[in-house]
Amino acid sequence: MQYRTLGRTGVQVSSLALGAMNFGRIGRTTQDEATAIVDAALEAGINLIDTADMYSDGESEEMVGKAIAGRRDDIVLATKASMPMGDERNHRGSSRRWLVTELDNSLRRLGVDHVDLYQIHRWDPSTSDEETLSALTDLQRAGKIRYFGSSTFPAYRIVQAQWAAREHHLSRYVTEQPSYSILQRGIETHVLPVTEEYGLGVLVWSPLAAGWLSGAVREGQEITTSRSAFMPQRFDTAIPSNRARLDAVEQLAKLADEAGLTMIQLALGFVTAHPAVTSALIGPRTLDHLHSQLAAAHTVLSADVLDAIDAIVAPGTDLAAHEKHDTPPALLDPSLRRR
């Protein structure tokens, strides 16, 4: 396993990190299976585990807590908040009221007295940066969190939050967690240059593009991934953007074969090659999934292979731009762009 410094924190984290979104109802993973995955990940040298309050309505945090019991100090533990937790209108967002309450809930579910990294899962346009950063700074000073970060923030919001921290003399976000893969390279245009400018650690999610780069999606074969079962429109190859993805996958599969790599090794080796990226989050549902992804722990792609990837999917290009999660609200709600 390779290790890198998380931004400017001085904390060393593995280049592959364990994402726990599939623990519990979402991935149909039992406690025994989750514990076995955590055991194998730690044995392989992974030392960062990332979860969130809303993954299976808290069940993921509970499973992670049980799996790491007795060895918490050896793990860089990260969780997230701000996504809705039920129907109550104030059980979401980035207000002080909710973050203080929900962190206590996460600590209880995890069975710990602090987390190393607390992340705002999505930018909350209804809450000021000062409100959110002030609450996070107080939670940090109280010892309940060591650092805090953002997740899937647009580049301009990352910049604004950095300036708000400076203006109000508050602690700042030290990490960003964006979506990044060979098929979704849009963050190379704006987000990654900003994270490099401000020295943020970058933990990328969906490096296998929701299964498109796992090797399980190929021309002429039925798509049977778990994601395709509950998001069939994202895998319908009659849709032009999905057709473009499949065409790219076929070219990438040929490239991987010529380089003596699996598709997973190619995909994970690509995202961890970017100098702005600290770790790639892998989210296995089974031990077999984990082992196939751990095979990429030492993968270093040559310049020729990286150049060939650029020729297949141009730098800064999203093949499914409509699936991005950091789109400014005014592009989604017409009322916000009308006088």
Secondary structure, 3 states (H helix, E strand, C coil): CCEEECCCCCCEEECEEEECCCEECCCCECHHHHHHHHHHHHHCCCCEEECCCCHHHHHHHHHHHHHHCCCHHHCEEEEEECCCCCCCCCCCCCCHHHHHHHHHHHHHHHCCCCEEEEEECCCCCCCCHHHHHHHHHHHHHCCCEEEEEEECCCHHHHHHHHHHHHHCCCCCCCEEECECCCCECHHHCCHHHHHHHHCCEEEEECCCHHHCCCCCCCCCCCCCCHHHHHCHHHHCCCCHHHHHHHHHHHHHHHHHHHHCCCHHHHHHHHHHHCCCCCEEEECCCCHHHHHHHHCCCCCCCCHHHHHHHHHHCCCCCECCHHHCCCCCHHHHCHHHHCC
